[in-house]
Amino acid sequence: MEFLRDKIKQEFNLECYMPANGETCLIPTPHKFTYTVKLEDPTPSYKTAEKLLKIFQEKLTGWTVLFTDGAISVESVLIKVEGSEHDLKSVYISWTNQDEELGMTILEILQSMGHELS
């Protein structure tokens, strides 16, 4: 077991625990929620993200909406647009447990748009 522990640390740079028989080890993990929404938009993904940025800036007053490297972020909520330059795009929304309300609000905004982005 010691060998496996060392290999895991070496190859994956992850802490590996070795509790004794019958002993419990608690490992804290951040809870993150991810949803995917499909949108139809004939423009490139970057332009689709810019359109979404404007919508979020209008609808999320009081929040700081940032646009970095083609991704939109509001607090811990991250919105990424992926897809080819053809119509269908995948919009990925992810957030941590503490921003559940904000994440759901953003998801509802996207879902209320239907499947088309004007």
Protein Blocks (a to p, Z undefined) as FASTA:
>chain_A
ZZmmmmmmmmnopacddddehiacddddddddddddddddfbdfklmmmmmmmmmmmmmg
hiacddeehiacehjbccddeddfbfbdcddddddfklmmmmmmmmmmmmmnojadZZ
